[in-house]
């Protein structure tokens, strides 16, 4: 099911979500200070291509909290709103609910990326 879900995901908007993350990563990497946040965006672009079957746990300490606050103020909120709106649109129909739930999962990750782990791999470097 994960393979089929990911294939439909790419067709139904996952490709555009990955492009959005990639473009935001490029914007962050323009400055040297923003490179850690840009690297996060590139990791999310990769996750946005195949979110089905991925489990996300949230955690982290004080450095993650500080990084997440900076992330929220500058770039996290627009990406979270994008995923939340797409999730709401997909959840209008019963067939689209699995894809809508994936968008909601990515919206939550867009708000708090630092300190999160995806399938046992730490998101932040």
C-alpha positions as CSV (number, residue, x, y, z in Angstrom):
1,X,0.0,0.0,0.0
2,X,2.9,2.4,0.8
3,X,4.3,2.1,-2.7
4,X,0.9,2.7,-4.4
5,X,0.1,5.6,-1.9
6,X,3.4,7.2,-2.7
7,X,2.9,6.9,-6.5
8,X,-0.5,8.6,-6.2
9,X,0.9,11.1,-3.8
10,X,3.5,12.3,-6.4
11,X,0.8,12.6,-9.0
12,X,-1.7,14.4,-6.8
13,X,0.5,17.1,-5.5
14,X,3.5,15.7,-3.7
15,X,5.8,16.7,-6.6
16,X,4.7,20.4,-6.1
17,X,5.1,20.1,-2.3
18,X,8.7,18.9,-2.9
19,X,9.3,21.8,-5.2
20,X,8.0,24.2,-2.6
21,X,10.3,22.8,0.0
22,X,13.3,22.8,-2.4
23,X,12.7,26.5,-3.4
24,X,12.4,27.5,0.3
25,X,15.7,25.6,0.9
26,X,17.3,27.6,-1.8
27,X,16.1,30.9,-0.3
28,X,17.5,29.9,3.1
29,X,20.8,28.9,1.6
30,X,21.4,32.3,0.1
31,X,22.9,33.5,3.4
32,X,25.5,31.5,5.3
33,X,23.5,31.8,8.5
34,X,20.4,30.2,6.9
35,X,22.2,27.0,5.7
36,X,21.1,24.8,8.6
37,X,17.5,25.8,7.8
38,X,18.0,25.3,4.1
39,X,19.3,21.8,4.8
40,X,16.1,21.0,6.7
41,X,14.1,22.2,3.7
42,X,16.0,19.8,1.4
43,X,15.3,16.9,3.7
44,X,11.6,17.8,3.7
45,X,11.6,18.0,-0.1
46,X,12.9,14.4,-0.1
47,X,10.2,13.4,2.5
48,X,7.5,15.2,0.5
49,X,8.1,12.8,-2.4
50,X,7.3,9.7,-0.4
51,X,5.6,10.3,3.0
52,X,3.5,7.1,3.2
53,X,5.0,4.6,5.6
54,X,7.1,7.2,7.4
55,X,6.7,7.7,11.1
56,X,7.6,11.0,12.8
57,X,8.4,11.6,16.5
58,X,8.9,15.0,17.9
59,X,11.4,15.9,20.6
60,X,14.6,17.8,21.1
61,X,16.0,20.1,23.7
62,X,16.8,23.8,24.1
63,X,18.8,24.1,20.8
64,X,15.9,22.6,18.9
65,X,13.5,25.0,20.6
66,X,15.5,28.0,19.6
67,X,15.9,26.8,16.0
68,X,12.2,26.0,15.8
69,X,11.3,29.5,17.0
70,X,13.5,31.1,14.3
71,X,12.0,28.6,11.8
72,X,8.4,29.6,12.7
73,X,9.0,33.3,12.5
74,X,10.7,33.3,9.1
75,X,9.6,30.3,7.1
76,X,7.7,27.5,8.8
77,X,4.2,29.0,9.0
78,X,3.7,29.6,5.3
79,X,4.7,26.0,4.5
80,X,2.5,24.6,7.3
81,X,-0.4,26.7,6.0
82,X,0.2,25.3,2.5
83,X,0.1,21.7,3.7
84,X,-2.9,22.3,6.0
85,X,-4.9,23.8,3.1
86,X,-4.0,21.0,0.8
87,X,-4.9,18.5,3.5
88,X,-8.3,20.1,4.0
89,X,-9.0,20.0,0.3
90,X,-8.1,16.3,0.0
91,X,-10.2,15.4,3.1
92,X,-13.3,16.8,1.4
93,X,-13.8,13.4,-0.3
94,X,-13.5,10.0,1.3
95,X,-11.1,8.8,-1.3
96,X,-8.7,11.7,-0.6
97,X,-8.5,11.3,3.2
98,X,-5.2,9.2,3.2
99,X,-3.5,12.0,1.2
100,X,-5.0,14.7,3.3
101,X,-3.7,13.0,6.4
102,X,-0.2,13.0,4.9
103,X,-0.5,16.7,4.3
104,X,-1.5,17.2,7.9
105,X,1.5,15.2,9.0
106,X,3.8,17.4,6.9
107,X,2.1,20.5,8.2
108,X,3.0,19.6,11.8
109,X,6.5,18.8,10.7
110,X,6.7,22.1,9.0
111,X,6.0,23.9,12.3
112,X,8.5,21.9,14.4
113,X,11.2,20.4,12.2
114,X,14.2,20.6,14.5
115,X,14.6,17.7,17.0
116,X,12.1,15.6,15.0
117,X,13.0,12.0,14.0
118,X,11.7,10.2,10.9
119,X,11.8,6.4,11.2
120,X,14.5,6.6,13.7
121,X,16.7,9.0,11.7
122,X,17.2,12.4,13.2
123,X,15.9,15.2,10.9
124,X,18.3,17.9,12.1
125,X,22.0,17.5,11.6
